Amino acid sequence: MCTARAAAAERAAAAERAVMGRHARRIWGVPGTLLGVNSHPPTRAHRLFAGWNYWWQAHLLDCLVDAELRDPDPDRRRRITSVSRSIRIVNGGRWTNAYYDDMAWLALALQRARQAGAADRTSAVDKLTANLLAAWSDAQGGGIPWRRGDVFKNTPANGPAAILLARTGHLDRAAATVDWIDNWLRDPATGLIWDGVRPGGDGRPQVETTVYSYCQGVVLGAELELAQRLPAAHPQSPGRIHRLVGAIEAGLAAGGVLTGHRGGDSGLFAGILARYLALVAMVLPGSGAADERSRATARTLVLRSAQAAWSNAAIDRIDGAEDGLPIFGPDWSRPAVRPSKGSADDERDLSVQLSGWMLLEAAHVVAAAPVG
């Protein structure tokens, strides 16, 4: 293993130990269960899983799959099975919930877990996919709402849904979804993707023009699936990827480091963007100058962000660990703090720590990838 990739692997492994050591716990002490506690140091409600976030757990599962692909291990495969089982338990014995973005994220993680040989939840993936397919409507030009019974249609739901639909063979619906996003939610001035659209009071659609970094990531991921799977039928995807990668570099990064957020749900945003930038760096097809430039830019954004996150991480020892392990900040360009019990520090949040772990797994993937 080359020096750069070995160092990236060591950092990703440290991030895994840090997040699992601080946040992973059995549900109510029940053997064979495992979930991420929402905060560390935890509140009493979080420690008892009275407060939890379905989609944060989906990303915990996804990060464990990243780690399994990096360094296969039977104990980790058992943890992946435990996490997938535990999500269903805490969710009232169901795989589904009221939020289509949540369901898309969980289905993507479960599908990857199965492909990694860690857990076979085929029926769950099928059920979640069927829910996403059934959510489509022609109102506001197409797309799916962010939750059941709502009229707001947004990128955070449609983006991961399109990735899943492409990976499960529903290519026509995946293509229709990315076309809807590009038609309705792309800022023509910057090339970045807006949040969503809802019916206006005057009958005309009202676009929510907030720009979130993870919206860019899921659109990259969806367009990339189509660039690989439908190169002839959907030839516009590579050009959209080129444009969006350039827009991210110009508008959502400083010195090659991706823009940070805060805690809560936003703690995951930059990590999700890094995950899909890494995929662009690795598998964007084509040998033209624009393809090579997009792969190189995506690679640089991931690696520089990972270096910044690592350099700015706070270090703290976990019980039983010989060395200190990283605590990531919500903004990778700034020093992280060691959160204290009862504080409002964003570093307490599982979402923020998962984002850092996700970034370092992404950096490991691209560390040895060719620039061109």
NURO-171913 format. One record per residue (C-alpha): x negated, z negated, y; residue in three letters; residue number from 0. Coordinates in Angstrom, 1 decimal. Layout:
REM residues N
<pt u="X" w="Z" v="Y" aa="ALA" i="NUM"/>
...
END
This chain:
REM residues 372
<pt u="0.0" w="0.0" v="0.0" aa="MET" i="0"/>
<pt u="-1.4" w="1.0" v="3.4" aa="CYS" i="1"/>
<pt u="-2.3" w="-1.8" v="5.8" aa="THR" i="2"/>
<pt u="0.5" w="-1.1" v="8.2" aa="ALA" i="3"/>
<pt u="3.2" w="-1.0" v="5.5" aa="ARG" i="4"/>
<pt u="1.7" w="-4.2" v="3.9" aa="ALA" i="5"/>
<pt u="1.9" w="-6.0" v="7.2" aa="ALA" i="6"/>
<pt u="5.5" w="-4.8" v="7.7" aa="ALA" i="7"/>
<pt u="6.4" w="-5.9" v="4.2" aa="ALA" i="8"/>
<pt u="5.0" w="-9.4" v="4.9" aa="GLU" i="9"/>
<pt u="6.9" w="-9.7" v="8.1" aa="ARG" i="10"/>
<pt u="10.2" w="-8.6" v="6.5" aa="ALA" i="11"/>
<pt u="9.7" w="-11.0" v="3.7" aa="ALA" i="12"/>
<pt u="9.1" w="-13.8" v="6.2" aa="ALA" i="13"/>
<pt u="12.3" w="-12.9" v="8.0" aa="ALA" i="14"/>
<pt u="14.2" w="-13.0" v="4.7" aa="GLU" i="15"/>
<pt u="12.8" w="-16.5" v="3.9" aa="ARG" i="16"/>
<pt u="13.6" w="-17.7" v="7.4" aa="ALA" i="17"/>
<pt u="17.2" w="-16.5" v="7.4" aa="VAL" i="18"/>
<pt u="18.0" w="-17.5" v="3.9" aa="MET" i="19"/>
<pt u="16.2" w="-20.9" v="4.2" aa="GLY" i="20"/>
<pt u="18.0" w="-21.8" v="7.4" aa="ARG" i="21"/>
<pt u="21.4" w="-20.3" v="7.0" aa="HIS" i="22"/>
<pt u="22.3" w="-19.6" v="3.3" aa="ALA" i="23"/>
<pt u="24.3" w="-22.3" v="1.6" aa="ARG" i="24"/>
<pt u="26.8" w="-22.7" v="-1.3" aa="ARG" i="25"/>
<pt u="30.4" w="-22.8" v="-0.3" aa="ILE" i="26"/>
<pt u="31.6" w="-26.4" v="-0.4" aa="TRP" i="27"/>
<pt u="28.7" w="-27.0" v="-2.9" aa="GLY" i="28"/>
<pt u="30.3" w="-24.8" v="-5.6" aa="VAL" i="29"/>
<pt u="27.7" w="-23.3" v="-8.0" aa="PRO" i="30"/>
<pt u="27.4" w="-19.5" v="-8.0" aa="GLY" i="31"/>
<pt u="28.5" w="-19.2" v="-4.4" aa="THR" i="32"/>
<pt u="26.4" w="-18.4" v="-1.3" aa="LEU" i="33"/>
<pt u="27.2" w="-17.4" v="2.3" aa="LEU" i="34"/>
<pt u="25.4" w="-17.5" v="5.6" aa="GLY" i="35"/>
<pt u="26.2" w="-20.5" v="7.8" aa="VAL" i="36"/>
<pt u="27.1" w="-19.2" v="11.3" aa="ASN" i="37"/>
<pt u="24.7" w="-21.5" v="13.1" aa="SER" i="38"/>
<pt u="21.5" w="-23.4" v="12.7" aa="HIS" i="39"/>
<pt u="21.3" w="-26.2" v="13.4" aa="PRO" i="40"/>
<pt u="24.9" w="-26.0" v="12.2" aa="PRO" i="41"/>
<pt u="28.1" w="-27.3" v="13.6" aa="THR" i="42"/>
<pt u="30.2" w="-29.3" v="11.2" aa="ARG" i="43"/>
<pt u="32.9" w="-26.6" v="11.1" aa="ALA" i="44"/>
<pt u="30.2" w="-24.0" v="10.3" aa="HIS" i="45"/>
<pt u="28.6" w="-26.2" v="7.6" aa="ARG" i="46"/>
<pt u="32.0" w="-26.4" v="5.9" aa="LEU" i="47"/>
<pt u="32.7" w="-22.7" v="6.4" aa="PHE" i="48"/>
<pt u="35.8" w="-23.6" v="8.4" aa="ALA" i="49"/>
<pt u="34.3" w="-21.1" v="10.9" aa="GLY" i="50"/>
<pt u="32.8" w="-18.0" v="9.5" aa="TRP" i="51"/>
<pt u="32.6" w="-14.2" v="10.3" aa="ASN" i="52"/>
<pt u="33.5" w="-11.7" v="7.6" aa="TYR" i="53"/>
<pt u="31.4" w="-8.9" v="9.1" aa="TRP" i="54"/>
<pt u="28.4" w="-11.1" v="9.7" aa="TRP" i="55"/>
<pt u="28.4" w="-11.8" v="5.9" aa="GLN" i="56"/>
<pt u="28.6" w="-8.1" v="5.3" aa="ALA" i="57"/>
<pt u="25.4" w="-7.7" v="7.2" aa="HIS" i="58"/>
<pt u="23.8" w="-10.6" v="5.4" aa="LEU" i="59"/>
<pt u="24.6" w="-8.7" v="2.2" aa="LEU" i="60"/>
<pt u="23.2" w="-5.5" v="3.6" aa="ASP" i="61"/>
<pt u="19.9" w="-7.3" v="4.6" aa="CYS" i="62"/>
<pt u="19.6" w="-8.7" v="1.1" aa="LEU" i="63"/>
<pt u="20.0" w="-5.1" v="-0.3" aa="VAL" i="64"/>
<pt u="17.2" w="-4.0" v="2.1" aa="ASP" i="65"/>
<pt u="15.0" w="-6.8" v="0.7" aa="ALA" i="66"/>
<pt u="15.8" w="-5.8" v="-2.8" aa="GLU" i="67"/>
<pt u="14.8" w="-2.2" v="-2.2" aa="LEU" i="68"/>
<pt u="11.6" w="-3.5" v="-0.6" aa="ARG" i="69"/>
<pt u="10.7" w="-6.0" v="-3.4" aa="ASP" i="70"/>
<pt u="13.0" w="-5.9" v="-6.4" aa="PRO" i="71"/>
<pt u="13.7" w="-9.4" v="-7.8" aa="ASP" i="72"/>
<pt u="16.2" w="-10.7" v="-10.3" aa="PRO" i="73"/>
<pt u="16.8" w="-13.9" v="-8.3" aa="ASP" i="74"/>
<pt u="17.7" w="-11.9" v="-5.3" aa="ARG" i="75"/>
<pt u="20.1" w="-9.7" v="-7.3" aa="ARG" i="76"/>
<pt u="21.9" w="-12.9" v="-8.3" aa="ARG" i="77"/>
<pt u="22.1" w="-14.0" v="-4.7" aa="ARG" i="78"/>
<pt u="23.6" w="-10.6" v="-3.8" aa="ILE" i="79"/>
<pt u="26.3" w="-11.1" v="-6.5" aa="THR" i="80"/>
<pt u="26.9" w="-14.6" v="-5.2" aa="SER" i="81"/>
<pt u="27.3" w="-13.5" v="-1.6" aa="VAL" i="82"/>
<pt u="29.7" w="-10.6" v="-2.5" aa="SER" i="83"/>
<pt u="31.8" w="-13.0" v="-4.6" aa="ARG" i="84"/>
<pt u="31.8" w="-15.7" v="-1.9" aa="SER" i="85"/>
<pt u="33.0" w="-13.3" v="0.8" aa="ILE" i="86"/>
<pt u="36.1" w="-12.7" v="-1.3" aa="ARG" i="87"/>
<pt u="36.6" w="-16.4" v="-2.0" aa="ILE" i="88"/>
<pt u="36.5" w="-17.5" v="1.7" aa="VAL" i="89"/>
<pt u="38.6" w="-14.5" v="2.6" aa="ASN" i="90"/>
<pt u="41.5" w="-15.9" v="0.6" aa="GLY" i="91"/>
<pt u="40.8" w="-14.0" v="-2.6" aa="GLY" i="92"/>
<pt u="41.0" w="-10.6" v="-0.9" aa="ARG" i="93"/>
<pt u="38.5" w="-8.0" v="0.0" aa="TRP" i="94"/>
<pt u="40.6" w="-6.6" v="2.9" aa="THR" i="95"/>
<pt u="41.4" w="-8.2" v="6.3" aa="ASN" i="96"/>
<pt u="43.1" w="-7.1" v="9.5" aa="ALA" i="97"/>
<pt u="40.0" w="-5.4" v="11.0" aa="TYR" i="98"/>
<pt u="39.0" w="-1.9" v="10.1" aa="TYR" i="99"/>
<pt u="35.4" w="-2.2" v="11.4" aa="ASP" i="100"/>
<pt u="35.0" w="-5.4" v="9.2" aa="ASP" i="101"/>
<pt u="36.2" w="-3.6" v="6.1" aa="MET" i="102"/>
<pt u="34.0" w="-0.6" v="6.7" aa="ALA" i="103"/>
<pt u="30.9" w="-2.8" v="7.0" aa="TRP" i="104"/>
<pt u="31.7" w="-4.7" v="3.9" aa="LEU" i="105"/>
<pt u="32.4" w="-1.5" v="1.9" aa="ALA" i="106"/>
<pt u="29.0" w="0.0" v="3.1" aa="LEU" i="107"/>
<pt u="27.2" w="-3.1" v="2.0" aa="ALA" i="108"/>
<pt u="28.9" w="-3.3" v="-1.4" aa="LEU" i="109"/>
<pt u="28.3" w="0.3" v="-2.1" aa="GLN" i="110"/>
<pt u="24.5" w="-0.1" v="-1.3" aa="ARG" i="111"/>
<pt u="24.4" w="-3.2" v="-3.5" aa="ALA" i="112"/>
<pt u="25.8" w="-1.3" v="-6.4" aa="ARG" i="113"/>
<pt u="23.3" w="1.5" v="-5.9" aa="GLN" i="114"/>
<pt u="20.5" w="-1.0" v="-5.8" aa="ALA" i="115"/>
<pt u="21.7" w="-2.3" v="-9.2" aa="GLY" i="116"/>
<pt u="22.5" w="-5.7" v="-7.8" aa="ALA" i="117"/>
<pt u="26.3" w="-5.9" v="-8.0" aa="ALA" i="118"/>
<pt u="29.0" w="-3.5" v="-9.1" aa="ASP" i="119"/>
<pt u="32.1" w="-3.9" v="-6.8" aa="ARG" i="120"/>
<pt u="33.3" w="-0.3" v="-7.3" aa="THR" i="121"/>
<pt u="37.0" w="-1.3" v="-7.2" aa="SER" i="122"/>
<pt u="36.4" w="-3.2" v="-4.0" aa="ALA" i="123"/>
<pt u="34.7" w="-0.2" v="-2.3" aa="VAL" i="124"/>
<pt u="37.6" w="2.0" v="-3.5" aa="ASP" i="125"/>
<pt u="40.2" w="-0.4" v="-2.1" aa="LYS" i="126"/>
<pt u="38.5" w="-0.7" v="1.3" aa="LEU" i="127"/>
<pt u="38.0" w="3.0" v="1.5" aa="THR" i="128"/>
<pt u="41.6" w="3.7" v="0.8" aa="ALA" i="129"/>
<pt u="42.6" w="1.3" v="3.6" aa="ASN" i="130"/>
<pt u="40.4" w="3.2" v="6.1" aa="LEU" i="131"/>
<pt u="41.8" w="6.6" v="5.0" aa="LEU" i="132"/>
<pt u="45.3" w="5.3" v="5.4" aa="ALA" i="133"/>
<pt u="44.6" w="4.1" v="9.0" aa="ALA" i="134"/>
<pt u="44.1" w="7.6" v="10.5" aa="TRP" i="135"/>
<pt u="46.7" w="8.8" v="13.0" aa="SER" i="136"/>
<pt u="47.0" w="11.7" v="15.3" aa="ASP" i="137"/>
<pt u="47.7" w="9.5" v="18.3" aa="ALA" i="138"/>
<pt u="45.0" w="9.9" v="21.0" aa="GLN" i="139"/>
<pt u="43.7" w="12.9" v="19.2" aa="GLY" i="140"/>
<pt u="42.9" w="11.1" v="15.9" aa="GLY" i="141"/>
<pt u="40.7" w="8.3" v="14.7" aa="GLY" i="142"/>
<pt u="41.6" w="4.8" v="13.4" aa="ILE" i="143"/>
<pt u="42.4" w="1.6" v="15.3" aa="PRO" i="144"/>
<pt u="40.1" w="-1.3" v="15.4" aa="TRP" i="145"/>
<pt u="42.6" w="-3.5" v="13.6" aa="ARG" i="146"/>
<pt u="46.0" w="-3.2" v="11.9" aa="ARG" i="147"/>
<pt u="48.9" w="-2.6" v="14.2" aa="GLY" i="148"/>
<pt u="46.8" w="-2.0" v="17.3" aa="ASP" i="149"/>
<pt u="46.7" w="1.1" v="19.5" aa="VAL" i="150"/>
<pt u="43.0" w="0.7" v="20.6" aa="PHE" i="151"/>
<pt u="40.8" w="3.2" v="18.8" aa="LYS" i="152"/>
<pt u="37.1" w="2.5" v="19.1" aa="ASN" i="153"/>
<pt u="33.6" w="3.6" v="18.0" aa="THR" i="154"/>
<pt u="32.9" w="0.3" v="16.3" aa="PRO" i="155"/>
<pt u="35.6" w="1.0" v="13.7" aa="ALA" i="156"/>
<pt u="35.4" w="4.8" v="13.5" aa="ASN" i="157"/>
<pt u="31.6" w="5.0" v="13.3" aa="GLY" i="158"/>
<pt u="31.0" w="2.9" v="10.2" aa="PRO" i="159"/>
<pt u="34.2" w="4.3" v="8.6" aa="ALA" i="160"/>
<pt u="32.8" w="7.8" v="9.0" aa="ALA" i="161"/>
<pt u="29.6" w="6.8" v="7.3" aa="ILE" i="162"/>
<pt u="31.5" w="5.3" v="4.4" aa="LEU" i="163"/>
<pt u="33.9" w="8.2" v="4.1" aa="LEU" i="164"/>
<pt u="30.9" w="10.6" v="4.0" aa="ALA" i="165"/>
<pt u="29.2" w="8.5" v="1.3" aa="ARG" i="166"/>
<pt u="32.3" w="8.3" v="-0.8" aa="THR" i="167"/>
<pt u="32.9" w="12.0" v="-0.7" aa="GLY" i="168"/>
<pt u="35.6" w="12.2" v="2.0" aa="HIS" i="169"/>
<pt u="33.6" w="14.7" v="4.0" aa="LEU" i="170"/>
<pt u="36.4" w="16.4" v="5.8" aa="ASP" i="171"/>
<pt u="37.7" w="13.1" v="7.2" aa="ARG" i="172"/>
<pt u="34.2" w="12.0" v="8.1" aa="ALA" i="173"/>
<pt u="33.6" w="15.2" v="10.0" aa="ALA" i="174"/>
<pt u="37.0" w="14.9" v="11.8" aa="ALA" i="175"/>
<pt u="36.1" w="11.3" v="12.8" aa="THR" i="176"/>
<pt u="32.7" w="12.2" v="14.3" aa="VAL" i="177"/>
<pt u="34.2" w="15.1" v="16.1" aa="ASP" i="178"/>
<pt u="36.9" w="12.8" v="17.5" aa="TRP" i="179"/>
<pt u="34.2" w="10.4" v="18.8" aa="ILE" i="180"/>
<pt u="32.2" w="13.2" v="20.3" aa="ASP" i="181"/>
<pt u="35.2" w="14.7" v="22.0" aa="ASN" i="182"/>
<pt u="36.7" w="11.5" v="23.3" aa="TRP" i="183"/>
<pt u="33.9" w="8.9" v="23.7" aa="LEU" i="184"/>
<pt u="30.7" w="10.6" v="24.6" aa="ARG" i="185"/>
<pt u="29.6" w="10.1" v="28.2" aa="ASP" i="186"/>
<pt u="28.8" w="13.6" v="29.4" aa="PRO" i="187"/>
<pt u="26.4" w="12.2" v="32.0" aa="ALA" i="188"/>
<pt u="24.2" w="10.1" v="29.8" aa="THR" i="189"/>
<pt u="24.9" w="11.3" v="26.3" aa="GLY" i="190"/>
<pt u="25.6" w="7.8" v="25.2" aa="LEU" i="191"/>
<pt u="28.8" w="6.8" v="23.3" aa="ILE" i="192"/>
<pt u="31.5" w="4.7" v="24.9" aa="TRP" i="193"/>
<pt u="33.4" w="1.9" v="23.3" aa="ASP" i="194"/>
<pt u="37.0" w="3.2" v="22.8" aa="GLY" i="195"/>
<pt u="40.3" w="4.6" v="24.0" aa="VAL" i="196"/>
<pt u="43.8" w="3.2" v="24.4" aa="ARG" i="197"/>
<pt u="47.1" w="4.6" v="25.7" aa="PRO" i="198"/>
<pt u="47.3" w="4.1" v="29.5" aa="GLY" i="199"/>
<pt u="50.3" w="2.9" v="31.4" aa="GLY" i="200"/>
<pt u="51.0" w="6.3" v="32.8" aa="ASP" i="201"/>
<pt u="50.9" w="7.9" v="29.4" aa="GLY" i="202"/>
<pt u="47.4" w="9.3" v="29.8" aa="ARG" i="203"/>
<pt u="44.6" w="7.9" v="27.6" aa="PRO" i="204"/>
<pt u="42.4" w="5.2" v="29.1" aa="GLN" i="205"/>
<pt u="38.8" w="5.2" v="28.0" aa="VAL" i="206"/>
<pt u="36.8" w="2.0" v="27.8" aa="GLU" i="207"/>
<pt u="33.4" w="3.1" v="29.1" aa="THR" i="208"/>
<pt u="31.4" w="0.1" v="28.0" aa="THR" i="209"/>
<pt u="28.2" w="1.1" v="26.2" aa="VAL" i="210"/>
<pt u="27.2" w="-1.0" v="23.2" aa="TYR" i="211"/>
<pt u="24.0" w="-0.3" v="21.3" aa="SER" i="212"/>
<pt u="25.5" w="-0.5" v="17.9" aa="TYR" i="213"/>
<pt u="28.0" w="2.2" v="18.8" aa="CYS" i="214"/>
<pt u="25.0" w="4.6" v="19.2" aa="GLN" i="215"/>
<pt u="23.7" w="3.4" v="15.8" aa="GLY" i="216"/>
<pt u="26.9" w="4.1" v="13.8" aa="VAL" i="217"/>
<pt u="27.3" w="7.5" v="15.4" aa="VAL" i="218"/>
<pt u="23.7" w="8.4" v="14.4" aa="LEU" i="219"/>
<pt u="24.5" w="7.2" v="10.9" aa="GLY" i="220"/>
<pt u="27.7" w="9.2" v="10.6" aa="ALA" i="221"/>
<pt u="26.2" w="12.4" v="12.0" aa="GLU" i="222"/>
<pt u="23.2" w="12.0" v="9.8" aa="LEU" i="223"/>
<pt u="25.3" w="11.8" v="6.7" aa="GLU" i="224"/>
<pt u="27.0" w="15.1" v="7.7" aa="LEU" i="225"/>
<pt u="23.7" w="16.7" v="8.6" aa="ALA" i="226"/>
<pt u="22.5" w="16.0" v="5.1" aa="GLN" i="227"/>
<pt u="25.8" w="16.7" v="3.2" aa="ARG" i="228"/>
<pt u="27.4" w="19.5" v="5.2" aa="LEU" i="229"/>
<pt u="24.6" w="21.4" v="6.9" aa="PRO" i="230"/>
<pt u="26.5" w="24.7" v="6.9" aa="ALA" i="231"/>
<pt u="30.1" w="23.4" v="7.5" aa="ALA" i="232"/>
<pt u="29.1" w="21.0" v="10.2" aa="HIS" i="233"/>
<pt u="26.0" w="22.5" v="11.9" aa="PRO" i="234"/>
<pt u="26.5" w="20.6" v="15.2" aa="GLN" i="235"/>
<pt u="25.4" w="17.3" v="13.7" aa="SER" i="236"/>
<pt u="21.6" w="17.7" v="14.1" aa="PRO" i="237"/>
<pt u="22.0" w="18.7" v="17.8" aa="GLY" i="238"/>
<pt u="24.1" w="15.7" v="18.4" aa="ARG" i="239"/>
<pt u="21.5" w="13.5" v="16.8" aa="ILE" i="240"/>
<pt u="18.7" w="15.0" v="18.9" aa="HIS" i="241"/>
<pt u="20.8" w="14.4" v="22.1" aa="ARG" i="242"/>
<pt u="21.8" w="10.8" v="21.2" aa="LEU" i="243"/>
<pt u="18.3" w="9.7" v="20.2" aa="VAL" i="244"/>
<pt u="17.0" w="11.0" v="23.5" aa="GLY" i="245"/>
<pt u="19.8" w="9.2" v="25.3" aa="ALA" i="246"/>
<pt u="19.0" w="5.9" v="23.5" aa="ILE" i="247"/>
<pt u="15.3" w="6.2" v="24.5" aa="GLU" i="248"/>
<pt u="16.3" w="6.9" v="28.1" aa="ALA" i="249"/>
<pt u="19.1" w="4.4" v="28.5" aa="GLY" i="250"/>
<pt u="18.9" w="1.7" v="25.9" aa="LEU" i="251"/>
<pt u="15.2" w="0.9" v="25.6" aa="ALA" i="252"/>
<pt u="12.4" w="-0.3" v="27.9" aa="ALA" i="253"/>
<pt u="8.8" w="0.6" v="26.9" aa="GLY" i="254"/>
<pt u="10.1" w="1.6" v="23.5" aa="GLY" i="255"/>
<pt u="11.8" w="-1.7" v="22.8" aa="VAL" i="256"/>
<pt u="15.6" w="-1.6" v="22.3" aa="LEU" i="257"/>
<pt u="17.7" w="-3.4" v="24.8" aa="THR" i="258"/>
<pt u="18.8" w="-6.9" v="23.8" aa="GLY" i="259"/>
<pt u="22.1" w="-8.6" v="24.0" aa="HIS" i="260"/>
<pt u="23.3" w="-12.2" v="23.6" aa="ARG" i="261"/>
<pt u="24.6" w="-14.3" v="20.7" aa="GLY" i="262"/>
<pt u="28.0" w="-14.1" v="18.9" aa="GLY" i="263"/>
<pt u="29.0" w="-10.6" v="17.6" aa="ASP" i="264"/>
<pt u="26.6" w="-8.9" v="20.1" aa="SER" i="265"/>
<pt u="23.7" w="-10.6" v="18.3" aa="GLY" i="266"/>
<pt u="24.0" w="-7.9" v="15.6" aa="LEU" i="267"/>
<pt u="24.2" w="-4.9" v="17.9" aa="PHE" i="268"/>
<pt u="20.5" w="-4.0" v="18.3" aa="ALA" i="269"/>
<pt u="19.7" w="-4.6" v="14.7" aa="GLY" i="270"/>
<pt u="22.4" w="-2.1" v="13.6" aa="ILE" i="271"/>
<pt u="21.0" w="0.5" v="16.0" aa="LEU" i="272"/>
<pt u="17.6" w="-0.1" v="14.5" aa="ALA" i="273"/>
<pt u="18.9" w="0.4" v="10.9" aa="ARG" i="274"/>
<pt u="20.2" w="3.8" v="11.7" aa="TYR" i="275"/>
<pt u="17.3" w="4.9" v="13.9" aa="LEU" i="276"/>
<pt u="15.1" w="4.1" v="10.8" aa="ALA" i="277"/>
<pt u="17.3" w="6.5" v="8.7" aa="LEU" i="278"/>
<pt u="16.9" w="9.2" v="11.4" aa="VAL" i="279"/>
<pt u="13.2" w="8.7" v="11.2" aa="ALA" i="280"/>
<pt u="13.2" w="9.0" v="7.4" aa="MET" i="281"/>
<pt u="15.8" w="11.5" v="6.4" aa="VAL" i="282"/>
<pt u="16.9" w="13.7" v="9.4" aa="LEU" i="283"/>
<pt u="16.6" w="17.2" v="7.9" aa="PRO" i="284"/>
<pt u="14.9" w="20.1" v="9.6" aa="GLY" i="285"/>
<pt u="11.4" w="21.3" v="10.6" aa="SER" i="286"/>
<pt u="12.1" w="22.4" v="14.2" aa="GLY" i="287"/>
<pt u="10.5" w="20.8" v="17.2" aa="ALA" i="288"/>
<pt u="13.7" w="18.9" v="18.1" aa="ALA" i="289"/>
<pt u="13.9" w="17.5" v="14.6" aa="ASP" i="290"/>
<pt u="10.3" w="16.3" v="14.7" aa="GLU" i="291"/>
<pt u="10.7" w="14.9" v="18.1" aa="ARG" i="292"/>
<pt u="13.9" w="12.9" v="17.1" aa="SER" i="293"/>
<pt u="12.2" w="11.5" v="14.0" aa="ARG" i="294"/>
<pt u="9.1" w="10.5" v="16.0" aa="ALA" i="295"/>
<pt u="11.2" w="8.9" v="18.7" aa="THR" i="296"/>
<pt u="13.3" w="7.0" v="16.3" aa="ALA" i="297"/>
<pt u="10.3" w="5.8" v="14.5" aa="ARG" i="298"/>
<pt u="8.6" w="4.6" v="17.7" aa="THR" i="299"/>
<pt u="11.7" w="2.7" v="18.8" aa="LEU" i="300"/>
<pt u="11.9" w="0.9" v="15.6" aa="VAL" i="301"/>
<pt u="8.2" w="0.0" v="15.3" aa="LEU" i="302"/>
<pt u="7.8" w="-1.1" v="18.9" aa="ARG" i="303"/>
<pt u="11.0" w="-3.2" v="18.8" aa="SER" i="304"/>
<pt u="9.8" w="-4.8" v="15.6" aa="ALA" i="305"/>
<pt u="6.4" w="-5.6" v="17.1" aa="GLN" i="306"/>
<pt u="8.1" w="-7.1" v="20.1" aa="ALA" i="307"/>
<pt u="10.6" w="-9.2" v="18.1" aa="ALA" i="308"/>
<pt u="7.7" w="-10.5" v="15.9" aa="TRP" i="309"/>
<pt u="5.4" w="-11.3" v="18.8" aa="SER" i="310"/>
<pt u="8.2" w="-13.0" v="20.8" aa="ASN" i="311"/>
<pt u="9.7" w="-15.0" v="17.8" aa="ALA" i="312"/>
<pt u="9.6" w="-18.8" v="17.9" aa="ALA" i="313"/>
<pt u="8.0" w="-20.4" v="14.9" aa="ILE" i="314"/>
<pt u="9.4" w="-23.4" v="13.1" aa="ASP" i="315"/>
<pt u="8.9" w="-24.8" v="9.7" aa="ARG" i="316"/>
<pt u="11.6" w="-25.0" v="7.1" aa="ILE" i="317"/>
<pt u="11.7" w="-27.9" v="4.7" aa="ASP" i="318"/>
<pt u="9.5" w="-27.0" v="1.7" aa="GLY" i="319"/>
<pt u="7.7" w="-24.2" v="3.5" aa="ALA" i="320"/>
<pt u="4.0" w="-24.4" v="4.0" aa="GLU" i="321"/>
<pt u="3.9" w="-22.2" v="7.1" aa="ASP" i="322"/>
<pt u="6.2" w="-21.8" v="10.0" aa="GLY" i="323"/>
<pt u="8.8" w="-19.0" v="9.8" aa="LEU" i="324"/>
<pt u="10.2" w="-16.9" v="12.7" aa="PRO" i="325"/>
<pt u="13.3" w="-17.5" v="14.8" aa="ILE" i="326"/>
<pt u="14.3" w="-14.3" v="16.6" aa="PHE" i="327"/>
<pt u="15.7" w="-14.1" v="20.1" aa="GLY" i="328"/>
<pt u="18.7" w="-12.0" v="21.1" aa="PRO" i="329"/>
<pt u="16.4" w="-10.0" v="23.4" aa="ASP" i="330"/>
<pt u="13.3" w="-8.9" v="21.5" aa="TRP" i="331"/>
<pt u="11.4" w="-8.3" v="24.7" aa="SER" i="332"/>
<pt u="11.5" w="-12.0" v="25.7" aa="ARG" i="333"/>
<pt u="10.2" w="-15.1" v="24.0" aa="PRO" i="334"/>
<pt u="12.7" w="-16.8" v="21.6" aa="ALA" i="335"/>
<pt u="13.4" w="-20.5" v="21.8" aa="VAL" i="336"/>
<pt u="13.7" w="-23.1" v="19.0" aa="ARG" i="337"/>
<pt u="17.4" w="-24.0" v="19.2" aa="PRO" i="338"/>
<pt u="18.4" w="-27.6" v="19.1" aa="SER" i="339"/>
<pt u="21.6" w="-29.2" v="17.6" aa="LYS" i="340"/>
<pt u="24.5" w="-29.0" v="20.0" aa="GLY" i="341"/>
<pt u="22.8" w="-26.4" v="22.2" aa="SER" i="342"/>
<pt u="24.2" w="-23.1" v="23.4" aa="ALA" i="343"/>
<pt u="21.0" w="-21.2" v="22.5" aa="ASP" i="344"/>
<pt u="21.8" w="-17.8" v="21.2" aa="ASP" i="345"/>
<pt u="19.0" w="-18.3" v="18.6" aa="GLU" i="346"/>
<pt u="21.3" w="-20.6" v="16.7" aa="ARG" i="347"/>
<pt u="23.6" w="-17.7" v="15.7" aa="ASP" i="348"/>
<pt u="23.3" w="-16.1" v="12.3" aa="LEU" i="349"/>
<pt u="24.1" w="-12.8" v="13.9" aa="SER" i="350"/>
<pt u="20.9" w="-13.0" v="16.0" aa="VAL" i="351"/>
<pt u="18.7" w="-13.9" v="13.1" aa="GLN" i="352"/>
<pt u="20.2" w="-11.2" v="10.9" aa="LEU" i="353"/>
<pt u="19.5" w="-8.6" v="13.6" aa="SER" i="354"/>
<pt u="15.8" w="-9.6" v="13.6" aa="GLY" i="355"/>
<pt u="15.6" w="-9.5" v="9.9" aa="TRP" i="356"/>
<pt u="17.4" w="-6.1" v="9.8" aa="MET" i="357"/>
<pt u="14.9" w="-4.7" v="12.3" aa="LEU" i="358"/>
<pt u="11.9" w="-5.9" v="10.3" aa="LEU" i="359"/>
<pt u="13.3" w="-4.3" v="7.1" aa="GLU" i="360"/>
<pt u="13.8" w="-1.1" v="9.1" aa="ALA" i="361"/>
<pt u="10.2" w="-1.3" v="10.3" aa="ALA" i="362"/>
<pt u="9.0" w="-1.7" v="6.8" aa="HIS" i="363"/>
<pt u="10.9" w="1.5" v="5.8" aa="VAL" i="364"/>
<pt u="9.4" w="3.6" v="8.5" aa="VAL" i="365"/>
<pt u="5.9" w="2.1" v="8.6" aa="ALA" i="366"/>
<pt u="4.4" w="4.7" v="6.2" aa="ALA" i="367"/>
<pt u="6.7" w="7.6" v="7.2" aa="ALA" i="368"/>
<pt u="5.2" w="10.7" v="8.6" aa="PRO" i="369"/>
<pt u="5.6" w="11.2" v="12.3" aa="VAL" i="370"/>
<pt u="6.6" w="14.8" v="12.1" aa="GLY" i="371"/>
END
